[in-house]
């Protein structure tokens, strides 16, 4: 299945994962928020380029700015769930995870007045230590998931997972999985299409890897956060390595998005569901 899907994990600058300086949930309401401005900036660009995307809303954001959900839906984008409290899956009990994703689905559906089909966990943090993950996602009423990183990474990753969209059979019915699209460089699987990777790699290399993945009849899944188009965002203290990955190339994000939208056609996950066997 050859297609490009551009996704946005709609969260704020202080929702960075696995960093000691990340503020806890109870402090979020008192912090400066830039998510409304940056999400609107993205929506304006999507409208200009006539691109339809899938936006995974953190329900904490949807609860406070429900008009962003409605505006995205009015523009023809798909709205999906990114959970509520933005916790790495493998760090919390199964029951807490289940409650979080159910709460998130309800909040986002109420905000937009539209059914939510998809889920993506924070940080692609489904691992071999969370074998119950897919059962709970399906039990919560989601039809598809896009949480699997089919390789090793800092937090999360399923190195032996199928690298193509596929159906996961659970005790609550079938769940479609759209894994993150890994490309290849020097024989090694690497992600080129989102977050710090997209901001770090030159556009010519990204374009080349997009064409290579499409030639393998695999979809290319892009992901970004609203904060990644904002070079002036507040910054959290963190290690030099994490600082580099979190903040490198912020000025290049929007120009790269424009080039991608000019060169490739994009669709939404909801439009691909019928093609997965």
Secondary structure, 3 states (H helix, E strand, C coil): CCCEEEEEEECCCCCCCCCCCCCCHHHHCCCCCCHHHHHHHHHHHHHHHCCCCEEEECHHHHHHCHHHHHHHHHCCCEEEECCCCCCCHHHCCHHHHHHHHHHHHHHHHHHHCCCCCEECCHHHCCCCCCCCHHHHHHHCCCCEECCCCCCCCCCCCCCCCCCCCEEEEECCEEEEECCCCCEEECCEEECCCEHHHHHHCCHHHHHHHHHHHHHCCCCEEEEEEHHHHCCCCCCCCCCHHHHHHHHCCHHHHHHHHHHHHHHCCEECHHHCHHHCC
